[in-house]
Amino acid sequence: MLLVFLAEKAVLLFALPQYDFILLPLIPLFFILFGIGAIKLVYEKKDYKVSSLMGVKMMKLILSLVIIFGYIFIVKDNPQAFLASYMIYFIVYLAFETWMLQKK
């Protein structure tokens, strides 16, 4: 996540400064904190149930929608850049989570 953040921040600062926004560091922070919580709730257990795994994934989806709509309707500062950045982190987190599940 840190590498993705640094790469995105560099692109936004030097190539696309009009799309930079102040809340960018909060996006990877959300996924890092959510990942730590998911590890504690589900992945540390050797015999976790599929229903608990799906519950965590559903919670991530609902929280993501709340964050996206909250940003769009409350902050209203450059929503296209926020959505693009959020989707990048969402896909990276999804790929990492899938890789971790396949390792188990």
C-alpha positions as a Python dict, from the first residue, in 0.01 Angstrom:
ca = {
    (1, 'M'): (0, 0, 0),
    (2, 'L'): (284, 235, 79),
    (3, 'L'): (438, 186, -265),
    (4, 'V'): (104, 246, -434),
    (5, 'F'): (52, 560, -227),
    (6, 'L'): (398, 699, -306),
    (7, 'A'): (362, 623, -677),
    (8, 'E'): (16, 779, -694),
    (9, 'K'): (122, 1085, -495),
    (10, 'A'): (422, 1137, -725),
    (11, 'V'): (203, 1114, -1036),
    (12, 'L'): (-52, 1352, -887),
    (13, 'L'): (209, 1604, -776),
    (14, 'F'): (419, 1612, -1091),
    (15, 'A'): (199, 1504, -1382),
    (16, 'L'): (-160, 1573, -1273),
    (17, 'P'): (-155, 1836, -996),
    (18, 'Q'): (-514, 1941, -1071),
    (19, 'Y'): (-633, 1599, -947),
    (20, 'D'): (-445, 1602, -615),
    (21, 'F'): (-663, 1620, -305),
    (22, 'I'): (-582, 1657, 63),
    (23, 'L'): (-762, 1345, 187),
    (24, 'L'): (-559, 1106, -29),
    (25, 'P'): (-359, 959, 265),
    (26, 'L'): (-683, 852, 434),
    (27, 'I'): (-766, 601, 160),
    (28, 'P'): (-471, 366, 217),
    (29, 'L'): (-509, 421, 592),
    (30, 'F'): (-866, 286, 572),
    (31, 'F'): (-753, -26, 386),
    (32, 'I'): (-461, -85, 621),
    (33, 'L'): (-679, -53, 931),
    (34, 'F'): (-951, -265, 775),
    (35, 'G'): (-693, -528, 681),
    (36, 'I'): (-562, -542, 1038),
    (37, 'G'): (-918, -579, 1167),
    (38, 'A'): (-996, -853, 915),
    (39, 'I'): (-682, -1042, 1014),
    (40, 'K'): (-781, -1025, 1379),
    (41, 'L'): (-1142, -1126, 1315),
    (42, 'V'): (-1108, -1396, 1052),
    (43, 'Y'): (-771, -1481, 907),
    (44, 'E'): (-587, -1562, 1230),
    (45, 'K'): (-827, -1847, 1299),
    (46, 'K'): (-718, -2178, 1152),
    (47, 'D'): (-1071, -2297, 1086),
    (48, 'Y'): (-1255, -1981, 991),
    (49, 'K'): (-1599, -2016, 843),
    (50, 'V'): (-1693, -1897, 498),
    (51, 'S'): (-1982, -1702, 650),
    (52, 'S'): (-1744, -1497, 867),
    (53, 'L'): (-1522, -1434, 565),
    (54, 'M'): (-1822, -1317, 361),
    (55, 'G'): (-1934, -1100, 654),
    (56, 'V'): (-1599, -922, 658),
    (57, 'K'): (-1612, -872, 282),
    (58, 'M'): (-1967, -737, 303),
    (59, 'M'): (-1864, -501, 582),
    (60, 'K'): (-1577, -376, 366),
    (61, 'L'): (-1816, -315, 75),
    (62, 'I'): (-2070, -129, 290),
    (63, 'L'): (-1802, 85, 457),
    (64, 'S'): (-1654, 161, 116),
    (65, 'L'): (-1990, 277, -16),
    (66, 'V'): (-2043, 495, 292),
    (67, 'I'): (-1699, 651, 246),
    (68, 'I'): (-1749, 707, -127),
    (69, 'F'): (-2095, 862, -95),
    (70, 'G'): (-1988, 1061, 210),
    (71, 'Y'): (-1698, 1209, 18),
    (72, 'I'): (-1907, 1283, -291),
    (73, 'F'): (-2197, 1446, -106),
    (74, 'I'): (-2018, 1610, 189),
    (75, 'V'): (-1666, 1701, 78),
    (76, 'K'): (-1740, 1751, -296),
    (77, 'D'): (-1374, 1828, -371),
    (78, 'N'): (-1266, 1660, -694),
    (79, 'P'): (-1485, 1346, -674),
    (80, 'Q'): (-1344, 1192, -994),
    (81, 'A'): (-992, 1186, -853),
    (82, 'F'): (-1119, 1044, -525),
    (83, 'L'): (-1312, 765, -701),
    (84, 'A'): (-1017, 678, -924),
    (85, 'S'): (-781, 666, -627),
    (86, 'Y'): (-1024, 468, -417),
    (87, 'M'): (-1072, 211, -692),
    (88, 'I'): (-696, 169, -731),
    (89, 'Y'): (-658, 92, -361),
    (90, 'F'): (-967, -129, -360),
    (91, 'I'): (-827, -342, -644),
    (92, 'V'): (-481, -362, -487),
    (93, 'Y'): (-633, -465, -153),
    (94, 'L'): (-856, -720, -326),
    (95, 'A'): (-558, -872, -510),
    (96, 'F'): (-355, -889, -189),
    (97, 'E'): (-645, -1041, 4),
    (98, 'T'): (-701, -1304, -267),
    (99, 'W'): (-332, -1388, -268),
    (100, 'M'): (-334, -1427, 112),
    (101, 'L'): (-637, -1659, 97),
    (102, 'Q'): (-471, -1877, -166),
    (103, 'K'): (-161, -1911, 51),
    (104, 'K'): (-366, -2064, 333),
}
